[in-house]
Amino acid sequence: MDRYLKERERQKMAYDKLSKEPTNLRLKRGAVVSAILAVSLLLLPILCGDHISWRSMLIMRGSAGVCALVFAILYAVMMYRMNAQYIRQRHNIKKEEETES
């Protein structure tokens, strides 16, 4: 159990280090902004009530859907980059251990 906990802590530290890279931070911020924009576009008709035409409401709902898709794509790209870098690092560490032996 102790070995599992140490390995889990090492993985967490590696992912934290990868998530703080500038490119991953930009992707994360872009995903958060698009999610906030999607939610605000969905809540805007509730706040404005009857003052918005149907056409404007449909445009806002469509734009909210597009923002949600952008969020999903940015988050998927960020997770792919982080996992690929993590696997690449683990593979390089194992190769170095084999060459030292």
C-alpha positions as CSV (number, residue, x, y, z in Angstrom):
1,M,0.0,0.0,0.0
2,D,2.9,2.3,0.8
3,R,4.4,1.8,-2.7
4,Y,1.0,2.6,-4.3
5,L,0.7,5.9,-2.3
6,K,4.2,6.9,-3.2
7,E,3.6,6.2,-6.9
8,R,0.3,8.1,-6.8
9,E,2.0,11.1,-5.2
10,R,4.7,11.0,-7.8
11,Q,2.1,10.9,-10.6
12,K,0.2,13.8,-9.0
13,M,3.4,15.9,-8.8
14,A,4.2,15.1,-12.4
15,Y,0.8,16.2,-13.6
16,D,0.9,19.4,-11.5
17,K,4.2,20.2,-13.1
18,L,2.9,19.6,-16.6
19,S,-0.3,21.6,-15.9
20,K,1.8,24.7,-15.0
21,E,3.5,24.8,-18.4
22,P,2.6,28.0,-20.3
23,T,0.9,26.3,-23.2
24,N,-1.3,24.2,-20.9
25,L,-2.1,27.2,-18.8
26,R,-3.3,29.1,-22.0
27,L,-5.4,26.1,-23.0
28,K,-6.9,25.9,-19.5
29,R,-7.7,29.7,-19.4
30,G,-9.3,29.5,-22.8
31,A,-11.4,26.6,-21.8
32,V,-12.5,28.4,-18.6
33,V,-13.4,31.6,-20.5
34,S,-15.4,29.7,-23.1
35,A,-17.3,27.8,-20.3
36,I,-18.1,31.1,-18.5
37,L,-19.2,32.7,-21.8
38,A,-21.5,29.7,-22.6
39,V,-23.1,29.8,-19.1
40,S,-23.6,33.6,-19.3
41,L,-25.2,33.3,-22.7
42,L,-27.6,30.7,-21.4
43,L,-28.5,32.8,-18.3
44,L,-28.9,36.1,-20.1
45,P,-32.4,35.4,-21.4
46,I,-33.5,34.6,-17.9
47,L,-32.3,37.9,-16.6
48,C,-33.6,40.0,-19.5
49,G,-37.0,38.2,-19.6
50,D,-39.4,39.4,-22.3
51,H,-37.1,42.2,-23.6
52,I,-35.3,39.9,-26.0
53,S,-36.7,38.8,-29.4
54,W,-36.9,35.1,-30.3
55,R,-34.3,35.6,-33.0
56,S,-31.8,37.0,-30.5
57,M,-32.6,34.3,-28.0
58,L,-31.9,31.6,-30.6
59,I,-28.7,33.3,-31.6
60,M,-27.5,33.4,-28.0
61,R,-28.4,29.7,-27.5
62,G,-26.5,28.7,-30.6
63,S,-23.5,30.8,-29.6
64,A,-23.7,29.1,-26.2
65,G,-23.6,25.7,-27.9
66,V,-20.6,26.8,-29.9
67,C,-18.8,28.0,-26.8
68,A,-19.5,24.7,-25.1
69,L,-18.0,22.8,-28.1
70,V,-14.9,25.1,-27.9
71,F,-14.6,24.3,-24.2
72,A,-14.8,20.6,-24.9
73,I,-12.2,20.8,-27.7
74,L,-9.8,22.9,-25.7
75,Y,-10.1,20.7,-22.6
76,A,-9.5,17.5,-24.7
77,V,-6.4,19.1,-26.4
78,M,-5.0,20.1,-23.0
79,M,-5.6,16.6,-21.5
80,Y,-4.1,14.9,-24.6
81,R,-1.0,17.1,-24.4
82,M,-0.5,16.5,-20.7
83,N,-0.9,12.7,-21.0
84,A,1.3,12.5,-24.0
85,Q,4.1,14.4,-22.2
86,Y,3.7,12.3,-19.1
87,I,3.9,9.1,-21.0
88,R,6.9,10.3,-23.0
89,Q,8.7,11.3,-19.7
90,R,8.0,7.9,-18.1
91,H,9.2,6.1,-21.2
92,N,12.5,8.2,-21.2
93,I,13.0,7.5,-17.5
94,K,12.6,3.7,-18.1
95,K,15.0,3.8,-21.0
96,E,17.6,5.6,-18.9
97,E,17.2,3.1,-16.1
98,E,17.8,0.2,-18.5
99,T,20.9,1.8,-20.0
100,E,22.4,2.3,-16.5
101,S,21.9,-1.3,-15.6
